């Protein structure tokens, strides 16, 4: 017998109650979906994954060279991380998430891509606040090598640069915040950012004030609920070579 709904994980966190659920979607012929919710807000659905995948593909494809160390901010259901690992050129991947339960769900195999990440020796899952580390002069995305620089840092946490899951994240989306992040990238490194909103010229100007070049990509994907395409934005910013 197939369950219509099952809660696979639930915990209280400093940011609110987070839950992982698996359900059959009757509007899609009983398709099984995995969803992560923070309180009443949906963080991630296995139905809409193209934008997360494209964040990794566009970001890593923009790099020059053949061996890359990559950071992904925000684990979610693992789609950005798995897409990054599909590149043989990625020699190490550090996935940063502030929610320990989300990391635990992957390690326990409760989400479809969890085992893929856990089994890949290039990948490590780190429980930390991405924004705190990004803004810190002392902290590193690799605590074992505090001075390590990265070739790409790909961020998929907030809904957009001005719609944050945590109000405290706003300090990152500033001139000082992006400069701090740029200092953790190699020359010619890529900062990639996902946004649920259309490209924003004002935000592009902010990135241009820190990075050598900036571009935006509109990612289209089918929305079966609407019967049409939806879209989001992937920003890419390159540090001075």
C-alpha positions as CSV (number, residue, x, y, z in Angstrom):
1,X,0.0,0.0,0.0
2,X,1.3,3.5,-0.9
3,X,1.1,6.2,1.7
4,X,-0.3,9.5,0.6
5,X,1.8,11.4,3.2
6,X,4.6,10.5,5.5
7,X,6.7,12.8,7.7
8,X,10.3,11.4,7.6
9,X,11.9,13.9,9.9
10,X,11.0,16.7,12.2
11,X,13.1,18.8,14.6
12,X,13.0,22.2,16.4
13,X,15.8,24.5,15.5
14,X,16.8,28.1,16.4
15,X,15.2,29.2,13.1
16,X,12.0,27.3,13.6
17,X,10.5,23.8,13.2
18,X,12.0,22.0,10.2
19,X,10.4,18.9,8.6
20,X,11.0,16.5,5.8
21,X,8.0,14.9,4.2
22,X,7.3,12.5,1.4
23,X,3.9,12.6,-0.2
24,X,2.0,11.5,-3.3
25,X,0.7,14.4,-5.4
26,X,-2.7,13.5,-6.8
27,X,-2.6,16.4,-9.3
28,X,0.4,14.7,-10.9
29,X,-0.9,11.2,-11.1
30,X,0.4,10.2,-7.6
31,X,4.0,11.3,-8.3
32,X,6.1,11.0,-5.1
33,X,7.5,14.3,-3.9
34,X,10.0,15.1,-1.2
35,X,9.6,18.4,0.5
36,X,11.4,20.4,3.2
37,X,9.5,23.0,5.2
38,X,10.6,25.5,7.8
39,X,7.5,26.3,9.8
40,X,4.9,27.0,7.1
41,X,7.4,28.0,4.4
42,X,8.5,25.6,1.7
43,X,12.3,25.5,1.4
44,X,12.7,22.8,-1.2
45,X,10.7,20.4,-3.4
46,X,11.9,17.5,-5.5
47,X,9.4,18.7,-8.1
48,X,11.3,21.9,-8.9
49,X,15.0,21.2,-9.2
50,X,16.3,22.6,-12.5
51,X,17.3,25.9,-11.0
52,X,19.4,24.2,-8.3
53,X,21.1,22.0,-10.9
54,X,21.8,24.9,-13.2
55,X,23.4,26.9,-10.4
56,X,26.1,24.2,-10.2
57,X,26.3,23.6,-14.0
58,X,26.6,27.3,-14.9
59,X,28.9,28.1,-12.1
60,X,31.4,25.4,-12.6
61,X,31.3,25.6,-16.4
62,X,32.4,29.3,-16.1
63,X,35.7,28.3,-14.4
64,X,39.0,28.1,-16.2
65,X,41.3,25.2,-15.3
66,X,40.9,21.5,-14.6
67,X,40.9,20.9,-10.9
68,X,38.4,22.8,-8.6
69,X,37.6,23.1,-5.0
70,X,33.9,24.1,-4.6
71,X,31.7,25.3,-1.8
72,X,27.9,24.9,-1.9
73,X,25.9,27.0,0.6
74,X,22.7,25.3,1.4
75,X,22.2,21.5,1.2
76,X,18.4,21.3,0.7
77,X,17.6,18.0,-1.0
78,X,21.1,17.8,-2.5
79,X,20.5,18.7,-6.1
80,X,23.1,21.5,-6.4
81,X,25.7,19.3,-4.7
82,X,25.1,16.3,-6.8
83,X,25.2,18.4,-10.0
84,X,28.5,19.7,-8.9
85,X,29.9,16.3,-8.4
86,X,29.0,15.3,-11.9
87,X,32.0,17.4,-13.0
88,X,35.2,15.3,-12.9
89,X,37.1,18.5,-12.5
90,X,35.6,19.0,-9.0
91,X,38.2,17.5,-6.7
92,X,36.6,18.6,-3.5
93,X,33.1,19.8,-2.5
94,X,32.1,21.3,0.8
95,X,28.4,21.6,1.4
96,X,27.6,24.1,4.2
97,X,24.2,24.0,6.0
98,X,23.1,25.7,9.3
99,X,20.5,22.9,9.8
100,X,22.0,19.8,11.4
101,X,18.8,17.8,10.8
102,X,19.1,18.4,7.0
103,X,22.6,16.9,7.1
104,X,21.4,14.0,9.2
105,X,18.6,13.2,6.8
106,X,21.2,12.8,4.0
107,X,23.5,10.7,6.1
108,X,20.6,8.5,7.1
109,X,19.5,8.0,3.5
110,X,16.1,9.6,4.1
111,X,16.3,11.7,0.9
112,X,16.9,10.2,-2.6
113,X,20.3,11.8,-3.2
114,X,21.7,11.4,0.3
115,X,23.6,8.2,-0.4
116,X,25.2,9.7,-3.5
117,X,26.7,12.6,-1.5
118,X,27.7,10.4,1.5
119,X,29.4,7.8,-0.8
120,X,31.5,10.3,-2.8
121,X,34.9,10.8,-1.2
122,X,35.2,14.3,-2.7
123,X,32.1,15.5,-0.8
124,X,31.9,16.6,2.9
125,X,28.9,18.0,4.7
126,X,29.6,20.7,7.2
127,X,27.2,22.0,9.9
128,X,27.9,25.8,10.0
129,X,26.3,29.1,9.3
130,X,27.3,29.9,5.7
131,X,26.8,33.7,6.2
132,X,28.8,33.8,9.5
133,X,31.7,32.0,7.8
134,X,31.5,34.1,4.7
135,X,31.7,37.4,6.7
136,X,34.4,36.2,9.1
137,X,38.1,37.1,8.7
138,X,39.1,34.2,10.8
139,X,36.7,31.4,9.9
140,X,37.0,29.2,6.8
141,X,34.8,26.9,4.8
142,X,37.5,24.3,5.6
143,X,38.3,24.5,9.3
144,X,41.1,22.1,8.8
145,X,42.8,24.5,6.3
146,X,41.8,28.0,7.4
147,X,43.7,29.7,4.6
148,X,42.3,27.6,1.8
149,X,40.8,29.5,-1.1
150,X,38.1,28.1,-3.4
151,X,37.4,28.2,-7.1
152,X,33.7,28.5,-6.8
153,X,31.2,29.3,-4.1
154,X,27.6,28.6,-5.0
155,X,24.8,29.9,-2.8
156,X,21.3,28.6,-2.6
157,X,19.8,29.5,0.7
158,X,17.6,32.7,0.6
159,X,14.8,33.1,-1.8
160,X,16.4,36.2,-3.3
161,X,19.0,38.9,-2.3
162,X,16.3,40.8,-0.5
163,X,14.0,37.9,0.7
164,X,15.9,36.1,3.5
165,X,15.0,33.0,5.5
166,X,16.7,34.7,8.4
167,X,16.7,38.5,8.8
168,X,20.2,38.4,10.0
169,X,21.3,37.2,6.5
170,X,20.8,40.7,5.1
171,X,24.3,41.8,6.3
172,X,25.8,39.5,3.7
173,X,24.1,41.2,0.7
174,X,26.2,44.3,1.0
175,X,29.4,45.7,-0.4
176,X,31.3,44.5,2.6
177,X,29.7,41.1,2.6
178,X,30.6,40.4,-1.0
179,X,34.1,41.7,-0.5
180,X,34.6,39.3,2.4
181,X,33.3,36.4,0.3
182,X,35.5,37.4,-2.7
183,X,38.5,37.2,-0.4
184,X,37.8,33.5,0.0
185,X,38.0,32.8,-3.7
186,X,41.0,32.2,-6.0
187,X,41.7,34.9,-8.6
188,X,39.3,34.3,-11.4
189,X,37.0,32.4,-9.0
190,X,33.2,32.3,-9.4
191,X,30.5,33.3,-6.9
192,X,27.1,31.9,-8.0
193,X,23.8,32.9,-6.5
194,X,20.3,31.5,-7.0
195,X,17.3,33.9,-6.8
196,X,13.6,33.2,-7.3
197,X,13.1,36.7,-8.7
198,X,13.9,38.1,-12.2
199,X,17.3,39.7,-12.8
200,X,17.8,42.8,-10.7
201,X,19.9,45.6,-12.2
202,X,20.5,47.2,-8.8
203,X,21.8,44.0,-7.4
204,X,24.0,43.5,-10.5
205,X,25.5,46.9,-9.9
206,X,26.3,45.9,-6.3
207,X,28.1,42.8,-7.5
208,X,30.0,44.8,-10.2
209,X,31.4,47.1,-7.4
210,X,33.2,44.0,-6.0
211,X,33.8,41.6,-8.8
212,X,35.6,41.9,-12.1
213,X,32.5,40.8,-14.1
214,X,28.9,39.8,-13.4
215,X,26.2,38.2,-15.5
216,X,22.7,36.8,-14.9
217,X,21.1,33.8,-16.4
218,X,17.3,33.2,-16.5
219,X,16.5,29.5,-16.0
220,X,13.2,28.3,-17.3
221,X,11.6,25.1,-16.0
222,X,8.1,23.5,-16.4
223,X,5.5,24.2,-13.8
224,X,2.9,21.4,-14.0
225,X,0.7,23.2,-11.5
226,X,0.4,26.2,-13.8
227,X,0.6,24.4,-17.0
228,X,3.3,26.7,-18.2
229,X,7.0,27.6,-17.6
230,X,8.3,29.3,-14.5
231,X,11.7,30.9,-14.2
232,X,14.3,32.0,-11.7
233,X,17.8,33.7,-11.9
234,X,21.3,32.5,-11.5
235,X,23.9,35.2,-11.0
236,X,27.5,34.6,-11.7
237,X,30.3,37.0,-10.5
238,X,34.0,36.5,-11.3
239,X,36.9,37.8,-9.1
240,X,39.8,39.7,-10.6
241,X,42.1,37.2,-12.4
